[in-house]
Amino acid sequence: MRGHAASRPRTPSELSSAAQEYLLTLRVMAGDGARITASQVARRLGVSTQAASEMFRRLAGDGLVNLTEGRQLQLTKAGRTAADDIFRRHALCEWLLTEIVGLGWAESDAEAERLQAAISPRVEARLDELLGHPETCPHGNPIDAEAARRRPAGVPLSTIEAGERATIYRITEEAEEDAGLLSYLEARGLRPGTPITVLARSESLDSLTLDGPIGRATLGLRPASLIRVIPGDADASLFHRVPRAG
């Protein structure tokens, strides 16, 4: 990588919308320390492995991605900063679309992907102020690495036993990729800050039934493992609320 050492990493505003999508996807997929390859990203994005590999070669040339032994992908420090910046704009767009425009979770995620690449730093700063400086997206995921360090990790909903109470903490980024799951959670009122009680949990039936604000909801243990909760009651300050005008 000697030829790239002197290159100045490009900022998100200098990257194409496709490059931003690749960085954001790599950030999401590697969020829990998973080892990610170009072919895995290609499957997630619905493109060929060749196309993904070519994009990552360009991002490596820009100093944003390292290709490790075994052809695994890692964000560099500059790449993580760029990906966090992209995610921050995406999260701000989601807050705007869900809380101000009134779109549903799944629809707002798709629309935010279209908007995020077009937001200038000036508009981003104004949105951040308008929305009350959120440190998470509407699904509760930390907006950047600094926010992630400050916030508790939570535990998987799938580990909560029958009869126990908990508070929905965050819908992980992996769960956000499932539009059907997002829509179901939203329809049942299972959003960050919501208290729940687990009514039944069955390994043999691969299901978990809970009581929430709109009655009972049933989830498979796999989807439930993608939802983080705080056992018992949680500090209300962990959950962002957009300020209301007037």
ZAMILUM-345158 format. One record per residue (C-alpha): residue number from 0; residue in three letters; chain; x, y, z. Coordinates in nm, 2 decimals. Each point is the difference from the previous one (the first is absolute). Example, Ala and Ser with C-alpha at 12.3 -4.5 7.8 and 13.67 -1.06 7.14 Angstrom:
BEGIN
  num  residu  chaine       x       y       z
    0     ALA       A    1.23   -0.45    0.78
    1     SER       A    0.14    0.34   -0.07
//
This chain:
BEGIN
  num  residu  chaine       x       y       z
    0     MET       A    0.00    0.00    0.00
    1     ARG       A    0.31    0.23   -0.03
    2     GLY       A   -0.14    0.18   -0.29
    3     HIS       A   -0.31    0.10    0.19
    4     ALA       A    0.18    0.12    0.32
    5     ALA       A    0.01    0.36   -0.11
    6     SER       A   -0.35    0.01   -0.13
    7     ARG       A   -0.24    0.22    0.20
    8     PRO       A   -0.31   -0.20    0.10
    9     ARG       A   -0.31    0.14   -0.18
   10     THR       A   -0.28    0.15    0.20
   11     PRO       A   -0.35   -0.13   -0.03
   12     SER       A   -0.11    0.30   -0.20
   13     GLU       A    0.27   -0.09   -0.26
   14     LEU       A   -0.13   -0.36   -0.03
   15     SER       A   -0.26   -0.12   -0.25
   16     SER       A   -0.33   -0.11    0.14
   17     ALA       A    0.10   -0.36   -0.09
   18     ALA       A    0.32    0.03    0.19
   19     GLN       A   -0.18    0.13    0.30
   20     GLU       A   -0.25   -0.29   -0.02
   21     TYR       A    0.30   -0.25    0.01
   22     LEU       A    0.16    0.17    0.30
   23     LEU       A   -0.33    0.01    0.19
   24     THR       A   -0.07   -0.37   -0.08
   25     LEU       A    0.35   -0.11    0.11
   26     ARG       A   -0.05    0.20    0.32
   27     VAL       A   -0.33   -0.17    0.07
   28     MET       A    0.11   -0.35   -0.08
   29     ALA       A    0.32    0.02    0.20
   30     GLY       A   -0.17    0.17    0.29
   31     ASP       A    0.05   -0.28    0.25
   32     GLY       A    0.36   -0.08   -0.12
   33     ALA       A   -0.11   -0.24   -0.27
   34     ARG       A    0.25   -0.08   -0.28
   35     ILE       A   -0.14    0.12   -0.32
   36     THR       A    0.10   -0.07   -0.37
   37     ALA       A   -0.09    0.17   -0.32
   38     SER       A   -0.22   -0.29   -0.10
   39     GLN       A   -0.21    0.04    0.32
   40     VAL       A   -0.05    0.37   -0.07
   41     ALA       A   -0.08   -0.08   -0.36
   42     ARG       A   -0.28   -0.23    0.11
   43     ARG       A   -0.14    0.26    0.24
   44     LEU       A    0.00    0.27   -0.27
   45     GLY       A   -0.12   -0.23   -0.28
   46     VAL       A    0.30    0.06   -0.22
   47     SER       A    0.27   -0.22   -0.14
   48     THR       A    0.31   -0.10    0.20
   49     GLN       A    0.21    0.16   -0.28
   50     ALA       A   -0.18    0.33    0.03
   51     ALA       A    0.04    0.00    0.38
   52     SER       A    0.37   -0.09   -0.02
   53     GLU       A    0.06    0.28   -0.24
   54     MET       A   -0.17    0.25    0.23
   55     PHE       A    0.20   -0.12    0.30
   56     ARG       A    0.32    0.04   -0.20
   57     ARG       A   -0.09    0.36   -0.06
   58     LEU       A   -0.09    0.06    0.36
   59     ALA       A    0.33   -0.16    0.10
   60     GLY       A    0.18    0.24   -0.24
   61     ASP       A   -0.19    0.28    0.18
   62     GLY       A    0.14   -0.12    0.34
   63     LEU       A   -0.35   -0.10    0.13
   64     VAL       A    0.02   -0.38   -0.01
   65     ASN       A    0.28   -0.26    0.07
   66     LEU       A    0.00   -0.34   -0.17
   67     THR       A    0.14   -0.24    0.26
   68     GLU       A    0.14   -0.34   -0.03
   69     GLY       A   -0.27   -0.24   -0.12
   70     ARG       A   -0.16    0.29   -0.20
   71     GLN       A   -0.19    0.13    0.29
   72     LEU       A   -0.11    0.36    0.01
   73     GLN       A    0.07    0.25    0.27
   74     LEU       A   -0.09    0.36    0.03
   75     THR       A    0.31    0.21    0.07
   76     LYS       A   -0.02    0.27    0.27
   77     ALA       A   -0.08    0.25   -0.28
   78     GLY       A   -0.25   -0.24   -0.15
   79     ARG       A   -0.18   -0.05    0.33
   80     THR       A   -0.02    0.38    0.05
   81     ALA       A   -0.14    0.03   -0.36
   82     ALA       A   -0.25   -0.28    0.06
   83     ASP       A   -0.11    0.15    0.33
   84     ASP       A   -0.06    0.34   -0.18
   85     ILE       A   -0.21   -0.18   -0.26
   86     PHE       A   -0.20   -0.18    0.26
   87     ARG       A   -0.05    0.32    0.19
   88     ARG       A   -0.15    0.16   -0.30
   89     HIS       A   -0.21   -0.31   -0.06
   90     ALA       A   -0.13    0.01    0.36
   91     LEU       A   -0.08    0.37   -0.02
   92     CYS       A   -0.20   -0.07   -0.32
   93     GLU       A   -0.18   -0.29    0.18
   94     TRP       A   -0.09    0.22    0.29
   95     LEU       A   -0.13    0.27   -0.23
   96     LEU       A   -0.20   -0.24   -0.21
   97     THR       A   -0.16   -0.19    0.29
   98     GLU       A   -0.06    0.27    0.26
   99     ILE       A   -0.06    0.31   -0.23
  100     VAL       A   -0.12   -0.14   -0.33
  101     GLY       A   -0.18   -0.30    0.15
  102     LEU       A    0.13   -0.29   -0.20
  103     GLY       A    0.03   -0.36    0.14
  104     TRP       A    0.33   -0.15    0.11
  105     ALA       A    0.05   -0.22   -0.31
  106     GLU       A   -0.09    0.27   -0.25
  107     SER       A    0.21    0.26    0.18
  108     ASP       A    0.30   -0.22   -0.02
  109     ALA       A   -0.02   -0.03   -0.38
  110     GLU       A   -0.07    0.37   -0.04
  111     ALA       A    0.29    0.10    0.23
  112     GLU       A    0.23   -0.20   -0.23
  113     ARG       A   -0.10    0.23   -0.29
  114     LEU       A    0.04    0.32    0.21
  115     GLN       A    0.31   -0.06    0.19
  116     ALA       A    0.25    0.05   -0.28
  117     ALA       A   -0.15    0.34   -0.10
  118     ILE       A    0.02    0.17    0.35
  119     SER       A    0.26    0.27    0.03
  120     PRO       A    0.19    0.06    0.33
  121     ARG       A   -0.21    0.32    0.05
  122     VAL       A   -0.33   -0.18   -0.04
  123     GLU       A    0.13   -0.29    0.22
  124     ALA       A    0.08    0.24    0.28
  125     ARG       A   -0.34    0.17   -0.02
  126     LEU       A   -0.18   -0.34    0.00
  127     ASP       A    0.20   -0.11    0.30
  128     GLU       A   -0.11    0.31    0.19
  129     LEU       A   -0.36   -0.02   -0.11
  130     LEU       A   -0.02   -0.37    0.11
  131     GLY       A    0.15    0.07    0.34
  132     HIS       A    0.35   -0.15   -0.06
  133     PRO       A   -0.09   -0.37    0.00
  134     GLU       A    0.28   -0.24    0.09
  135     THR       A   -0.19   -0.30   -0.15
  136     CYS       A   -0.21   -0.08   -0.30
  137     PRO       A   -0.37   -0.04    0.06
  138     HIS       A    0.06   -0.37    0.05
  139     GLY       A    0.24    0.07    0.29
  140     ASN       A    0.33   -0.07   -0.17
  141     PRO       A    0.29    0.23    0.10
  142     ILE       A    0.06    0.27   -0.26
  143     ASP       A    0.38   -0.04    0.02
  144     ALA       A    0.28   -0.18    0.18
  145     GLU       A    0.02    0.26    0.28
  146     ALA       A   -0.37   -0.04    0.08
  147     ALA       A    0.04   -0.38   -0.01
  148     ARG       A    0.27    0.02    0.27
  149     ARG       A   -0.22    0.21    0.23
  150     ARG       A   -0.31   -0.21   -0.03
  151     PRO       A   -0.07   -0.35    0.17
  152     ALA       A    0.01   -0.30   -0.23
  153     GLY       A   -0.34   -0.14    0.10
  154     VAL       A   -0.08   -0.38   -0.02
  155     PRO       A   -0.18   -0.20   -0.27
  156     LEU       A   -0.38   -0.02    0.05
  157     SER       A    0.03   -0.37   -0.07
  158     THR       A    0.18   -0.05    0.33
  159     ILE       A   -0.27    0.14    0.22
  160     GLU       A   -0.20   -0.27    0.18
  161     ALA       A   -0.37   -0.03    0.04
  162     GLY       A   -0.14    0.22    0.27
  163     GLU       A    0.28    0.26   -0.03
  164     ARG       A   -0.05    0.36   -0.08
  165     ALA       A    0.23    0.20   -0.23
  166     THR       A    0.02    0.32   -0.20
  167     ILE       A    0.05    0.00   -0.38
  168     TYR       A    0.34    0.16   -0.04
  169     ARG       A    0.10   -0.02   -0.37
  170     ILE       A   -0.09   -0.18   -0.32
  171     THR       A    0.35   -0.10   -0.13
  172     GLU       A    0.12    0.10   -0.34
  173     GLU       A   -0.02   -0.36   -0.11
  174     ALA       A   -0.37    0.00    0.09
  175     GLU       A   -0.05    0.33   -0.18
  176     GLU       A    0.09   -0.19   -0.33
  177     ASP       A   -0.33   -0.20    0.04
  178     ALA       A   -0.28    0.24   -0.12
  179     GLY       A   -0.27   -0.25    0.11
  180     LEU       A    0.14   -0.03    0.35
  181     LEU       A    0.03    0.38    0.03
  182     SER       A   -0.36    0.04   -0.11
  183     TYR       A   -0.12   -0.26    0.25
  184     LEU       A    0.18    0.15    0.29
  185     GLU       A   -0.13    0.35   -0.09
  186     ALA       A   -0.36   -0.13   -0.03
  187     ARG       A    0.03   -0.16    0.34
  188     GLY       A    0.14    0.32    0.16
  189     LEU       A    0.33   -0.17    0.08
  190     ARG       A    0.23    0.29   -0.03
  191     PRO       A    0.30    0.11    0.22
  192     GLY       A   -0.12    0.11    0.34
  193     THR       A   -0.30   -0.24    0.00
  194     PRO       A   -0.05   -0.22    0.32
  195     ILE       A   -0.09   -0.36   -0.07
  196     THR       A   -0.06   -0.32    0.19
  197     VAL       A    0.10   -0.34   -0.15
  198     LEU       A   -0.30   -0.23    0.04
  199     ALA       A    0.16   -0.32   -0.15
  200     ARG       A    0.33   -0.11   -0.15
  201     SER       A    0.04   -0.34   -0.17
  202     GLU       A    0.31   -0.14   -0.15
  203     SER       A   -0.19   -0.30   -0.14
  204     LEU       A   -0.25    0.23   -0.17
  205     ASP       A    0.27    0.26   -0.09
  206     SER       A   -0.23    0.28    0.12
  207     LEU       A   -0.04    0.27    0.26
  208     THR       A   -0.33    0.16    0.09
  209     LEU       A    0.00    0.33    0.18
  210     ASP       A   -0.25    0.26    0.12
  211     GLY       A    0.06    0.35   -0.13
  212     PRO       A   -0.19    0.33   -0.04
  213     ILE       A   -0.24   -0.15   -0.26
  214     GLY       A   -0.06   -0.34    0.15
  215     ARG       A    0.19   -0.32   -0.07
  216     ALA       A    0.27   -0.04   -0.26
  217     THR       A    0.18   -0.32   -0.11
  218     LEU       A    0.35   -0.02   -0.14
  219     GLY       A    0.23   -0.28   -0.11
  220     LEU       A    0.30   -0.03    0.22
  221     ARG       A    0.23    0.10   -0.29
  222     PRO       A   -0.17    0.34   -0.06
  223     ALA       A   -0.03    0.04    0.38
  224     SER       A    0.38   -0.04    0.02
  225     LEU       A    0.04    0.30   -0.22
  226     ILE       A   -0.19    0.23    0.25
  227     ARG       A    0.19    0.13    0.30
  228     VAL       A   -0.18    0.07    0.32
  229     ILE       A    0.08    0.14    0.35
  230     PRO       A   -0.12   -0.24    0.27
  231     GLY       A   -0.27    0.16    0.22
  232     ASP       A   -0.05    0.38   -0.03
  233     ALA       A    0.25    0.21   -0.19
  234     ASP       A    0.12    0.36    0.04
  235     ALA       A   -0.23    0.22   -0.22
  236     SER       A    0.30    0.21   -0.10
  237     LEU       A    0.12   -0.29   -0.21
  238     PHE       A   -0.28    0.06   -0.25
  239     HIS       A    0.00    0.30   -0.22
  240     ARG       A   -0.32    0.20   -0.06
  241     VAL       A   -0.02    0.26   -0.27
  242     PRO       A   -0.09    0.35    0.13
  243     ARG       A   -0.35    0.12   -0.10
  244     ALA       A   -0.04    0.34   -0.13
  245     GLY       A   -0.19    0.24    0.23
//
